[in-house]
Amino acid sequence: MNDRFLKACRREPVDTTPIWIMRQAGRYLPQYREVRGKTTFLGLCKTPELAAEVTVQPVDLIGVDAAILFSDILIPVEAMGMRVEFHENEGPVLPEPIRNQADIERLAIFDPSERTPFTLEAIRQTVRALDRRVPLIGFAGAPFTLAAYMLEGRGSKSWLGVKRLMATEPRLAHELFGKIASAIGQYLVAQIEAGCDAVQIFDSWGGELGPADFERWTLPYVQRIVADVKAKAPHVPVIFFGTGMSTLLPKLKDTGADVLGLDWRIELKDARKILGDDVAVQGNLDPTALFLPKEEITRRVEEIISQNAGRPGHIFNLGHGITPPTDPDHARHLVNEVHRLGARKA
């Protein structure tokens, strides 16, 4: 197996800098759009053979060093008992958002083999298709981000629903966050048991919190998830990633994650100075840099790799998901240049 990604997660020496790309199985690839045309987004997530097909595509087409399972962070929210829909050009919609304590009490800490068997089967089929060429990453959403959707019912600029609950009914908020954390811990362990080699926790909206609220409302629940994973699979790397969290780096380290994802709002060298060398980092090219000419992409790759200064434990990635208008040839160029320039610093 090409295991440079796993070695970097463990801060071991590598032959070159490994790279994978968030949302690498997605709309920027014509091959993905062809498969997506056969079904709905949710149908794609729930059809194991199709989910496995698009998960493997970036490995074959772009040459990344890890695959990430094609799914969605709201799959376990549905498994907990909430209705989840995906509307074209609008994103996820939860038609019956949480409104009271009874709604929270109805949420179930589910058995993944019963409620999300399609996810586990997609993992098994992906592992077979990859044939140990590269590792497979599983993932789930962090409690704050999932609670934000569950209370708002859709995307938001302010996430007032979850913040209001935290401020006015903290006991209920802790009950909700605790249930989500327990469910997500089990869900990630099940993904590992099905064949995932690493897992990532996405806190898409975690940057909406200030330091004190992060410490109260996010940190303990992410710590619980990481502890649940490590209790069952101590050898499996856990990545924690959230956007807009550059000012929270010292607290992110307390999550217990092996790897911390960085967005593009901080220089890699500054992040490593804050974090030290006892945690791996992932990132952190601005996704829109892929619209630049290839020579400029090369220059930016060289800058990020230079900022890492040869330290072990760097996984190249974008600072957020790749955007649909991206030219796949530019993504391929990015991967090739990371491998070429990373070999000089390895």
Summary of the structure (lengths in Angstrom):
residues: 346
radius of gyration: 19.1
end to end distance: 18.7
largest distance: 58.1
contacts: 1233
relative contact order: 0.15
helix: 54%
strand: 11%
